[in-house]
Amino acid sequence: MASRRGFGSIRKLPSKKYQASYTGPDGRRHTAPTTFAGKMDAEGWIAIERTLIERDAWVPPPYREQARQDAAAAAEAEHQAESITVTQFIHNWLPTVELRPTTRRDYESLLRNHVAPTLDEVPLRGLTKARVKRWWDALDPEKPRARSKAFQFLHTAMNAAVDLDLLATNPVTLPRRTRIRTKTARRILPLSRMELEALADAMPAHLSVAVLIGGWCGLRYGELAELRRGDVDLRAGTIRVERGVIKVAGGYQVGPPKTEAGERTVHIPASLLNDLRQHLRENTGPGPDALLFGAPNGGHMHSSVFARAFAKAAESIGRPDATPHVLRHTHASLAADISAPTPVTMRRLGHTTASMTMRDTHAMADADQRLAVELDAVRTAGSRA
C-alpha cells in the first residue's frame, strides 16, 4: 500500500521492504533502483531526488547510471594510464592493429630488441622527451637502419596512446639538430645480362629458372616461392601472380601479394619459355597446385635455402655482393635500359607508385659507355653533313 506525500510515494511490498518512486520533471514516474529495508531509507532517497530537482541538477536515473559507468570507466582508464608501462601498452596495443604478418613480425622484433630492454619499466606517463632522447642515444649508432626503424615504431605506438587519450602529446620527438640519419642500404648494383644468365647457370638445376624469372619477369621472392603450375600459361606465355608466401612462427602463410598492384599477369620473354617448359617437366610435380620451386618434401622452400644457393652462385661469377633481392633491381634496370615506359614497368613489378619503381632502377654498368658510342655516332654524322 502506497503512502502519499507532497512529493513522491512509498509503497510497502509483500517482502516487507519499501519501494520509493516519484514523478520527475519529464512527466514520467521514476522508481528507485533498489528496495529499502526501512521506510526512512526510502524517504531519504526521495529527499535526495527532490533536492536535485530543486537545484536544477536532476537527470533521469537511467542516464545518471550511464554517466556513473562512464565516470568509472574513465577513472579505470586513468588508473591504467598512471600504472601501465611503455612496454605493457605496446604489448596490449599491437594485437588491436591490423598489420601484414611481416610488419607484425618486424614490430615485435623492434619491441623485443630495441624498446623493451631500456623502456620496460618506464611508466607510459613517464615517457618524456628527455627520456626518449636518452633511449635514442643508447641505441647502437653502428646500426642506423635498425635505430631509425625503432624510433619510427615507438613514435607510431605513442601516437596510438595519444589517440586513446592516454597521453596528451607524443613525446617521441628529437631536437631539430638531431637528425635521424640512416645509411641507404648499401648501393645495389644490378646484374648485367651476361651476369644474370651466368648466375642462373651456376644455380642448382631446380633453381636456375627461379633466377631467370626473378631477373626477366621481376617477381618478388615470396611470389616465386608460391608460384604453382596452374599459375603458368605456356601457350599465352604468361605468369599469373595472385599470391605470395612468408615464413611465420610454426610454418608458412600464403596470402595476397604485398600490394593490390601485386596481383598481375606478367608476360614471359619468349626465349625463356623453353627453359620454363623444361623445368615444369623435370622439376615440378603434376597437378595445378604443384609448387614450381618447392622443398624436397613438397612444401614451401625456406628463403635461407635459396639464399645460400644464390650466394654460392654469385660468388662463383664474381658478384659476391649480389643477394636475391638484386633480381628485382636488375629487372627494373633492364626495363629502363630499353626505355620501357615507367607505368608499364610499375605494373610488371607490382608497384603502387612510380617512386618505388625508380628506387629499384639503376643504370646498367655499361650504359654510359653505350651512350657515349651513340652520342659519338650523332656527332660524327653531324660533322659529315
TORKOL-4160 file (C-alpha; in steps of 0.2 Angstrom, whole numbers, padded with zeros to 4 digits, m for minus):
385
<pt num="1" X="0000" Y="0000" Z="0000"/>
<pt num="2" X="0007" Y="0017" Z="m0006"/>
<pt num="3" X="0010" Y="0031" Z="0007"/>
<pt num="4" X="0005" Y="0048" Z="m0002"/>
<pt num="5" X="0016" Y="0063" Z="0001"/>
<pt num="6" X="0019" Y="0080" Z="m0005"/>
<pt num="7" X="0032" Y="0073" Z="m0017"/>
<pt num="8" X="0034" Y="0055" Z="m0021"/>
<pt num="9" X="0027" Y="0040" Z="m0014"/>
<pt num="10" X="0032" Y="0025" Z="m0004"/>
<pt num="11" X="0025" Y="0008" Z="m0005"/>
<pt num="12" X="0027" Y="m0007" Z="0007"/>
<pt num="13" X="0030" Y="m0023" Z="m0003"/>
<pt num="14" X="0024" Y="m0041" Z="0002"/>
<pt num="15" X="0043" Y="m0044" Z="0006"/>
<pt num="16" X="0041" Y="m0031" Z="0020"/>
<pt num="17" X="0053" Y="m0020" Z="0010"/>
<pt num="18" X="0049" Y="m0002" Z="0004"/>
<pt num="19" X="0049" Y="0004" Z="m0014"/>
<pt num="20" X="0051" Y="0023" Z="m0017"/>
<pt num="21" X="0045" Y="0032" Z="m0033"/>
<pt num="22" X="0041" Y="0050" Z="m0039"/>
<pt num="23" X="0036" Y="0059" Z="m0055"/>
<pt num="24" X="0050" Y="0068" Z="m0062"/>
<pt num="25" X="0051" Y="0085" Z="m0072"/>
<pt num="26" X="0050" Y="0074" Z="m0088"/>
<pt num="27" X="0032" Y="0069" Z="m0083"/>
<pt num="28" X="0037" Y="0051" Z="m0080"/>
<pt num="29" X="0037" Y="0040" Z="m0064"/>
<pt num="30" X="0054" Y="0035" Z="m0058"/>
<pt num="31" X="0057" Y="0021" Z="m0046"/>
<pt num="32" X="0072" Y="0019" Z="m0035"/>
<pt num="33" X="0084" Y="0006" Z="m0042"/>
<pt num="34" X="0083" Y="m0004" Z="m0026"/>
<pt num="35" X="0071" Y="m0008" Z="m0012"/>
<pt num="36" X="0074" Y="m0002" Z="0006"/>
<pt num="37" X="0074" Y="m0011" Z="0022"/>
<pt num="38" X="0067" Y="0004" Z="0031"/>
<pt num="39" X="0054" Y="0017" Z="0027"/>
<pt num="40" X="0066" Y="0031" Z="0032"/>
<pt num="41" X="0079" Y="0025" Z="0019"/>
<pt num="42" X="0066" Y="0026" Z="0006"/>
<pt num="43" X="0061" Y="0044" Z="0012"/>
<pt num="44" X="0080" Y="0048" Z="0011"/>
<pt num="45" X="0081" Y="0043" Z="m0007"/>
<pt num="46" X="0066" Y="0053" Z="m0012"/>
<pt num="47" X="0073" Y="0068" Z="m0002"/>
<pt num="48" X="0089" Y="0067" Z="m0012"/>
<pt num="49" X="0080" Y="0066" Z="m0029"/>
<pt num="50" X="0069" Y="0081" Z="m0024"/>
<pt num="51" X="0085" Y="0091" Z="m0019"/>
<pt num="52" X="0092" Y="0088" Z="m0036"/>
<pt num="53" X="0076" Y="0094" Z="m0045"/>
<pt num="54" X="0076" Y="0110" Z="m0035"/>
<pt num="55" X="0094" Y="0113" Z="m0039"/>
<pt num="56" X="0091" Y="0110" Z="m0057"/>
<pt num="57" X="0104" Y="0096" Z="m0056"/>
<pt num="58" X="0092" Y="0082" Z="m0060"/>
<pt num="59" X="0094" Y="0070" Z="m0074"/>
<pt num="60" X="0083" Y="0054" Z="m0077"/>
<pt num="61" X="0091" Y="0040" Z="m0067"/>
<pt num="62" X="0094" Y="0029" Z="m0082"/>
<pt num="63" X="0106" Y="0042" Z="m0089"/>
<pt num="64" X="0113" Y="0045" Z="m0072"/>
<pt num="65" X="0118" Y="0027" Z="m0071"/>
<pt num="66" X="0126" Y="0028" Z="m0088"/>
<pt num="67" X="0136" Y="0043" Z="m0083"/>
<pt num="68" X="0141" Y="0034" Z="m0067"/>
<pt num="69" X="0148" Y="0020" Z="m0078"/>
<pt num="70" X="0156" Y="0032" Z="m0089"/>
<pt num="71" X="0165" Y="0040" Z="m0075"/>
<pt num="72" X="0170" Y="0023" Z="m0068"/>
<pt num="73" X="0177" Y="0018" Z="m0085"/>
<pt num="74" X="0186" Y="0035" Z="m0086"/>
<pt num="75" X="0193" Y="0033" Z="m0069"/>
<pt num="76" X="0199" Y="0015" Z="m0073"/>
<pt num="77" X="0207" Y="0021" Z="m0089"/>
<pt num="78" X="0216" Y="0035" Z="m0079"/>
<pt num="79" X="0222" Y="0022" Z="m0067"/>
<pt num="80" X="0229" Y="0011" Z="m0080"/>
<pt num="81" X="0237" Y="0026" Z="m0089"/>
<pt num="82" X="0246" Y="0030" Z="m0072"/>
<pt num="83" X="0252" Y="0012" Z="m0069"/>
<pt num="84" X="0255" Y="0005" Z="m0086"/>
<pt num="85" X="0272" Y="0004" Z="m0093"/>
<pt num="86" X="0278" Y="0009" Z="m0111"/>
<pt num="87" X="0281" Y="m0010" Z="m0115"/>
<pt num="88" X="0264" Y="m0015" Z="m0107"/>
<pt num="89" X="0255" Y="m0003" Z="m0118"/>
<pt num="90" X="0263" Y="m0008" Z="m0134"/>
<pt num="91" X="0260" Y="m0027" Z="m0130"/>
<pt num="92" X="0242" Y="m0023" Z="m0127"/>
<pt num="93" X="0241" Y="m0011" Z="m0142"/>
<pt num="94" X="0249" Y="m0022" Z="m0156"/>
<pt num="95" X="0235" Y="m0036" Z="m0156"/>
<pt num="96" X="0222" Y="m0022" Z="m0160"/>
<pt num="97" X="0231" Y="m0016" Z="m0175"/>
<pt num="98" X="0228" Y="m0023" Z="m0192"/>
<pt num="99" X="0245" Y="m0027" Z="m0199"/>
<pt num="100" X="0253" Y="m0038" Z="m0213"/>
<pt num="101" X="0262" Y="m0053" Z="m0205"/>
<pt num="102" X="0279" Y="m0047" Z="m0210"/>
<pt num="103" X="0276" Y="m0030" Z="m0202"/>
<pt num="104" X="0269" Y="m0038" Z="m0186"/>
<pt num="105" X="0284" Y="m0049" Z="m0185"/>
<pt num="106" X="0296" Y="m0033" Z="m0188"/>
<pt num="107" X="0286" Y="m0023" Z="m0174"/>
<pt num="108" X="0288" Y="m0037" Z="m0162"/>
<pt num="109" X="0306" Y="m0039" Z="m0165"/>
<pt num="110" X="0309" Y="m0020" Z="m0163"/>
<pt num="111" X="0299" Y="m0021" Z="m0147"/>
<pt num="112" X="0309" Y="m0035" Z="m0140"/>
<pt num="113" X="0326" Y="m0030" Z="m0146"/>
<pt num="114" X="0326" Y="m0011" Z="m0145"/>
<pt num="115" X="0312" Y="m0004" Z="m0134"/>
<pt num="116" X="0309" Y="m0017" Z="m0120"/>
<pt num="117" X="0327" Y="m0018" Z="m0115"/>
<pt num="118" X="0328" Y="0001" Z="m0109"/>
<pt num="119" X="0310" Y="0006" Z="m0108"/>
<pt num="120" X="0302" Y="m0009" Z="m0100"/>
<pt num="121" X="0300" Y="m0001" Z="m0083"/>
<pt num="122" X="0296" Y="0016" Z="m0088"/>
<pt num="123" X="0278" Y="0022" Z="m0085"/>
<pt num="124" X="0269" Y="0027" Z="m0100"/>
<pt num="125" X="0265" Y="0044" Z="m0092"/>
<pt num="126" X="0284" Y="0045" Z="m0088"/>
<pt num="127" X="0290" Y="0044" Z="m0105"/>
<pt num="128" X="0296" Y="0062" Z="m0108"/>
<pt num="129" X="0306" Y="0070" Z="m0122"/>
<pt num="130" X="0322" Y="0069" Z="m0112"/>
<pt num="131" X="0319" Y="0051" Z="m0108"/>
<pt num="132" X="0316" Y="0047" Z="m0127"/>
<pt num="133" X="0332" Y="0056" Z="m0131"/>
<pt num="134" X="0342" Y="0046" Z="m0118"/>
<pt num="135" X="0334" Y="0030" Z="m0126"/>
<pt num="136" X="0339" Y="0036" Z="m0144"/>
<pt num="137" X="0357" Y="0040" Z="m0139"/>
<pt num="138" X="0358" Y="0022" Z="m0131"/>
<pt num="139" X="0354" Y="0013" Z="m0147"/>
<pt num="140" X="0368" Y="0006" Z="m0157"/>
<pt num="141" X="0374" Y="0020" Z="m0169"/>
<pt num="142" X="0383" Y="0007" Z="m0179"/>
<pt num="143" X="0365" Y="0000" Z="m0184"/>
<pt num="144" X="0357" Y="0016" Z="m0191"/>
<pt num="145" X="0344" Y="0007" Z="m0201"/>
<pt num="146" X="0338" Y="m0003" Z="m0186"/>
<pt num="147" X="0339" Y="0013" Z="m0175"/>
<pt num="148" X="0328" Y="0023" Z="m0187"/>
<pt num="149" X="0315" Y="0009" Z="m0188"/>
<pt num="150" X="0315" Y="0008" Z="m0169"/>
<pt num="151" X="0312" Y="0026" Z="m0167"/>
<pt num="152" X="0298" Y="0026" Z="m0180"/>
<pt num="153" X="0290" Y="0011" Z="m0172"/>
<pt num="154" X="0290" Y="0019" Z="m0155"/>
<pt num="155" X="0283" Y="0036" Z="m0162"/>
<pt num="156" X="0269" Y="0026" Z="m0170"/>
<pt num="157" X="0265" Y="0017" Z="m0154"/>
<pt num="158" X="0264" Y="0033" Z="m0144"/>
<pt num="159" X="0253" Y="0041" Z="m0157"/>
<pt num="160" X="0241" Y="0027" Z="m0153"/>
<pt num="161" X="0242" Y="0031" Z="m0135"/>
<pt num="162" X="0238" Y="0049" Z="m0139"/>
<pt num="163" X="0223" Y="0044" Z="m0149"/>
<pt num="164" X="0217" Y="0034" Z="m0134"/>
<pt num="165" X="0219" Y="0049" Z="m0123"/>
<pt num="166" X="0232" Y="0040" Z="m0113"/>
<pt num="167" X="0245" Y="0054" Z="m0117"/>
<pt num="168" X="0242" Y="0072" Z="m0121"/>
<pt num="169" X="0256" Y="0073" Z="m0134"/>
<pt num="170" X="0268" Y="0062" Z="m0142"/>
<pt num="171" X="0285" Y="0063" Z="m0133"/>
<pt num="172" X="0294" Y="0053" Z="m0146"/>
<pt num="173" X="0302" Y="0068" Z="m0155"/>
<pt num="174" X="0320" Y="0073" Z="m0156"/>
<pt num="175" X="0328" Y="0091" Z="m0156"/>
<pt num="176" X="0329" Y="0098" Z="m0173"/>
<pt num="177" X="0348" Y="0097" Z="m0173"/>
<pt num="178" X="0347" Y="0079" Z="m0170"/>
<pt num="179" X="0344" Y="0071" Z="m0187"/>
<pt num="180" X="0339" Y="0053" Z="m0190"/>
<pt num="181" X="0351" Y="0048" Z="m0202"/>
<pt num="182" X="0351" Y="0030" Z="m0210"/>
<pt num="183" X="0363" Y="0024" Z="m0222"/>
<pt num="184" X="0354" Y="0019" Z="m0238"/>
<pt num="185" X="0355" Y="0001" Z="m0239"/>
<pt num="186" X="0372" Y="m0002" Z="m0247"/>
<pt num="187" X="0371" Y="0003" Z="m0265"/>
<pt num="188" X="0364" Y="m0011" Z="m0276"/>
<pt num="189" X="0372" Y="m0015" Z="m0292"/>
<pt num="190" X="0361" Y="m0024" Z="m0304"/>
<pt num="191" X="0367" Y="m0039" Z="m0314"/>
<pt num="192" X="0371" Y="m0037" Z="m0332"/>
<pt num="193" X="0363" Y="m0048" Z="m0345"/>
<pt num="194" X="0378" Y="m0059" Z="m0345"/>
<pt num="195" X="0379" Y="m0060" Z="m0326"/>
<pt num="196" X="0361" Y="m0064" Z="m0324"/>
<pt num="197" X="0362" Y="m0079" Z="m0337"/>
<pt num="198" X="0379" Y="m0085" Z="m0329"/>
<pt num="199" X="0371" Y="m0084" Z="m0311"/>
<pt num="200" X="0356" Y="m0095" Z="m0317"/>
<pt num="201" X="0368" Y="m0107" Z="m0324"/>
<pt num="202" X="0378" Y="m0108" Z="m0308"/>
<pt num="203" X="0362" Y="m0112" Z="m0298"/>
<pt num="204" X="0357" Y="m0129" Z="m0294"/>
<pt num="205" X="0347" Y="m0136" Z="m0309"/>
<pt num="206" X="0330" Y="m0135" Z="m0300"/>
<pt num="207" X="0333" Y="m0117" Z="m0295"/>
<pt num="208" X="0340" Y="m0110" Z="m0311"/>
<pt num="209" X="0323" Y="m0105" Z="m0318"/>
<pt num="210" X="0319" Y="m0096" Z="m0302"/>
<pt num="211" X="0334" Y="m0084" Z="m0305"/>
<pt num="212" X="0328" Y="m0081" Z="m0323"/>
<pt num="213" X="0310" Y="m0077" Z="m0319"/>
<pt num="214" X="0316" Y="m0066" Z="m0305"/>
<pt num="215" X="0328" Y="m0056" Z="m0317"/>
<pt num="216" X="0317" Y="m0056" Z="m0333"/>
<pt num="217" X="0300" Y="m0056" Z="m0325"/>
<pt num="218" X="0303" Y="m0046" Z="m0309"/>
<pt num="219" X="0294" Y="m0057" Z="m0296"/>
<pt num="220" X="0297" Y="m0055" Z="m0278"/>
<pt num="221" X="0305" Y="m0070" Z="m0269"/>
<pt num="222" X="0288" Y="m0073" Z="m0259"/>
<pt num="223" X="0279" Y="m0073" Z="m0276"/>
<pt num="224" X="0292" Y="m0085" Z="m0284"/>
<pt num="225" X="0291" Y="m0097" Z="m0269"/>
<pt num="226" X="0272" Y="m0098" Z="m0270"/>
<pt num="227" X="0272" Y="m0100" Z="m0289"/>
<pt num="228" X="0262" Y="m0115" Z="m0294"/>
<pt num="229" X="0260" Y="m0125" Z="m0311"/>
<pt num="230" X="0242" Y="m0118" Z="m0313"/>
<pt num="231" X="0249" Y="m0100" Z="m0312"/>
<pt num="232" X="0259" Y="m0103" Z="m0328"/>
<pt num="233" X="0251" Y="m0102" Z="m0345"/>
<pt num="234" X="0264" Y="m0108" Z="m0358"/>
<pt num="235" X="0253" Y="m0105" Z="m0373"/>
<pt num="236" X="0249" Y="m0087" Z="m0368"/>
<pt num="237" X="0267" Y="m0085" Z="m0362"/>
<pt num="238" X="0261" Y="m0078" Z="m0345"/>
<pt num="239" X="0263" Y="m0080" Z="m0327"/>
<pt num="240" X="0248" Y="m0075" Z="m0316"/>
<pt num="241" X="0254" Y="m0068" Z="m0299"/>
<pt num="242" X="0240" Y="m0070" Z="m0286"/>
<pt num="243" X="0248" Y="m0075" Z="m0270"/>
<pt num="244" X="0264" Y="m0074" Z="m0260"/>
<pt num="245" X="0271" Y="m0084" Z="m0246"/>
<pt num="246" X="0280" Y="m0078" Z="m0230"/>
<pt num="247" X="0288" Y="m0088" Z="m0216"/>
<pt num="248" X="0279" Y="m0086" Z="m0199"/>
<pt num="249" X="0280" Y="m0095" Z="m0182"/>
<pt num="250" X="0276" Y="m0113" Z="m0185"/>
<pt num="251" X="0276" Y="m0113" Z="m0204"/>
<pt num="252" X="0271" Y="m0103" Z="m0219"/>
<pt num="253" X="0257" Y="m0091" Z="m0223"/>
<pt num="254" X="0250" Y="m0089" Z="m0240"/>
<pt num="255" X="0241" Y="m0073" Z="m0244"/>
<pt num="256" X="0239" Y="m0060" Z="m0257"/>
<pt num="257" X="0254" Y="m0051" Z="m0264"/>
<pt num="258" X="0262" Y="m0037" Z="m0254"/>
<pt num="259" X="0251" Y="m0023" Z="m0263"/>
<pt num="260" X="0235" Y="m0023" Z="m0273"/>
<pt num="261" X="0245" Y="m0019" Z="m0288"/>
<pt num="262" X="0255" Y="m0035" Z="m0284"/>
<pt num="263" X="0240" Y="m0045" Z="m0292"/>
<pt num="264" X="0245" Y="m0045" Z="m0310"/>
<pt num="265" X="0249" Y="m0055" Z="m0326"/>
<pt num="266" X="0267" Y="m0055" Z="m0332"/>
<pt num="267" X="0272" Y="m0059" Z="m0349"/>
<pt num="268" X="0287" Y="m0071" Z="m0351"/>
<pt num="269" X="0301" Y="m0067" Z="m0363"/>
<pt num="270" X="0299" Y="m0079" Z="m0377"/>
<pt num="271" X="0317" Y="m0085" Z="m0376"/>
<pt num="272" X="0313" Y="m0091" Z="m0358"/>
<pt num="273" X="0298" Y="m0102" Z="m0362"/>
<pt num="274" X="0309" Y="m0117" Z="m0367"/>
<pt num="275" X="0318" Y="m0116" Z="m0350"/>
<pt num="276" X="0302" Y="m0115" Z="m0341"/>
<pt num="277" X="0294" Y="m0129" Z="m0350"/>
<pt num="278" X="0309" Y="m0140" Z="m0346"/>
<pt num="279" X="0308" Y="m0135" Z="m0328"/>
<pt num="280" X="0290" Y="m0140" Z="m0327"/>
<pt num="281" X="0294" Y="m0156" Z="m0335"/>
<pt num="282" X="0309" Y="m0161" Z="m0324"/>
<pt num="283" X="0307" Y="m0152" Z="m0308"/>
<pt num="284" X="0288" Y="m0149" Z="m0305"/>
<pt num="285" X="0275" Y="m0161" Z="m0298"/>
<pt num="286" X="0259" Y="m0165" Z="m0308"/>
<pt num="287" X="0243" Y="m0155" Z="m0305"/>
<pt num="288" X="0240" Y="m0137" Z="m0305"/>
<pt num="289" X="0244" Y="m0134" Z="m0286"/>
<pt num="290" X="0262" Y="m0141" Z="m0288"/>
<pt num="291" X="0275" Y="m0128" Z="m0282"/>
<pt num="292" X="0287" Y="m0123" Z="m0296"/>
<pt num="293" X="0301" Y="m0121" Z="m0283"/>
<pt num="294" X="0296" Y="m0132" Z="m0268"/>
<pt num="295" X="0306" Y="m0140" Z="m0255"/>
<pt num="296" X="0311" Y="m0159" Z="m0257"/>
<pt num="297" X="0296" Y="m0163" Z="m0245"/>
<pt num="298" X="0284" Y="m0154" Z="m0257"/>
<pt num="299" X="0281" Y="m0139" Z="m0246"/>
<pt num="300" X="0287" Y="m0122" Z="m0247"/>
<pt num="301" X="0306" Y="m0119" Z="m0249"/>
<pt num="302" X="0314" Y="m0109" Z="m0235"/>
<pt num="303" X="0321" Y="m0092" Z="m0241"/>
<pt num="304" X="0338" Y="m0097" Z="m0232"/>
<pt num="305" X="0339" Y="m0112" Z="m0244"/>
<pt num="306" X="0338" Y="m0101" Z="m0259"/>
<pt num="307" X="0349" Y="m0088" Z="m0252"/>
<pt num="308" X="0363" Y="m0100" Z="m0248"/>
<pt num="309" X="0362" Y="m0107" Z="m0266"/>
<pt num="310" X="0361" Y="m0089" Z="m0273"/>
<pt num="311" X="0376" Y="m0083" Z="m0263"/>
<pt num="312" X="0387" Y="m0098" Z="m0269"/>
<pt num="313" X="0382" Y="m0095" Z="m0287"/>
<pt num="314" X="0385" Y="m0076" Z="m0285"/>
<pt num="315" X="0402" Y="m0079" Z="m0278"/>
<pt num="316" X="0407" Y="m0091" Z="m0292"/>
<pt num="317" X="0403" Y="m0077" Z="m0306"/>
<pt num="318" X="0412" Y="m0064" Z="m0296"/>
<pt num="319" X="0397" Y="m0055" Z="m0289"/>
<pt num="320" X="0398" Y="m0059" Z="m0270"/>
<pt num="321" X="0389" Y="m0043" Z="m0267"/>
<pt num="322" X="0373" Y="m0049" Z="m0275"/>
<pt num="323" X="0358" Y="m0055" Z="m0265"/>
<pt num="324" X="0341" Y="m0062" Z="m0271"/>
<pt num="325" X="0334" Y="m0045" Z="m0270"/>
<pt num="326" X="0346" Y="m0039" Z="m0284"/>
<pt num="327" X="0335" Y="m0049" Z="m0296"/>
<pt num="328" X="0320" Y="m0036" Z="m0294"/>
<pt num="329" X="0333" Y="m0021" Z="m0296"/>
<pt num="330" X="0340" Y="m0030" Z="m0311"/>
<pt num="331" X="0323" Y="m0032" Z="m0319"/>
<pt num="332" X="0319" Y="m0013" Z="m0316"/>
<pt num="333" X="0336" Y="m0008" Z="m0323"/>
<pt num="334" X="0334" Y="m0019" Z="m0338"/>
<pt num="335" X="0317" Y="m0012" Z="m0342"/>
<pt num="336" X="0324" Y="0006" Z="m0340"/>
<pt num="337" X="0339" Y="0001" Z="m0351"/>
<pt num="338" X="0327" Y="m0002" Z="m0366"/>
<pt num="339" X="0317" Y="0014" Z="m0362"/>
<pt num="340" X="0301" Y="0005" Z="m0356"/>
<pt num="341" X="0288" Y="0017" Z="m0350"/>
<pt num="342" X="0288" Y="0019" Z="m0331"/>
<pt num="343" X="0269" Y="0014" Z="m0329"/>
<pt num="344" X="0272" Y="m0002" Z="m0339"/>
<pt num="345" X="0287" Y="m0007" Z="m0328"/>
<pt num="346" X="0277" Y="m0002" Z="m0312"/>
<pt num="347" X="0263" Y="m0014" Z="m0317"/>
<pt num="348" X="0276" Y="m0028" Z="m0321"/>
<pt num="349" X="0284" Y="m0026" Z="m0304"/>
<pt num="350" X="0268" Y="m0024" Z="m0295"/>
<pt num="351" X="0272" Y="m0007" Z="m0288"/>
<pt num="352" X="0259" Y="0006" Z="m0282"/>
<pt num="353" X="0270" Y="0022" Z="m0286"/>
<pt num="354" X="0282" Y="0027" Z="m0299"/>
<pt num="355" X="0294" Y="0032" Z="m0285"/>
<pt num="356" X="0295" Y="0014" Z="m0279"/>
<pt num="357" X="0300" Y="0009" Z="m0297"/>
<pt num="358" X="0313" Y="0022" Z="m0298"/>
<pt num="359" X="0320" Y="0017" Z="m0282"/>
<pt num="360" X="0323" Y="m0001" Z="m0289"/>
<pt num="361" X="0330" Y="0006" Z="m0305"/>
<pt num="362" X="0349" Y="0008" Z="m0308"/>
<pt num="363" X="0359" Y="0012" Z="m0323"/>
<pt num="364" X="0367" Y="m0004" Z="m0331"/>
<pt num="365" X="0386" Y="m0005" Z="m0329"/>
<pt num="366" X="0389" Y="m0002" Z="m0347"/>
<pt num="367" X="0375" Y="0010" Z="m0350"/>
<pt num="368" X="0387" Y="0025" Z="m0350"/>
<pt num="369" X="0399" Y="0018" Z="m0362"/>
<pt num="370" X="0385" Y="0013" Z="m0374"/>
<pt num="371" X="0378" Y="0030" Z="m0373"/>
<pt num="372" X="0395" Y="0038" Z="m0377"/>
<pt num="373" X="0395" Y="0027" Z="m0393"/>
<pt num="374" X="0378" Y="0033" Z="m0398"/>
<pt num="375" X="0382" Y="0051" Z="m0395"/>
<pt num="376" X="0398" Y="0049" Z="m0405"/>
<pt num="377" X="0388" Y="0042" Z="m0419"/>
<pt num="378" X="0377" Y="0058" Z="m0418"/>
<pt num="379" X="0392" Y="0069" Z="m0418"/>
<pt num="380" X="0401" Y="0061" Z="m0432"/>
<pt num="381" X="0385" Y="0060" Z="m0443"/>
<pt num="382" X="0384" Y="0079" Z="m0440"/>
<pt num="383" X="0401" Y="0083" Z="m0444"/>
<pt num="384" X="0399" Y="0074" Z="m0461"/>
<pt num="385" X="0383" Y="0084" Z="m0465"/>
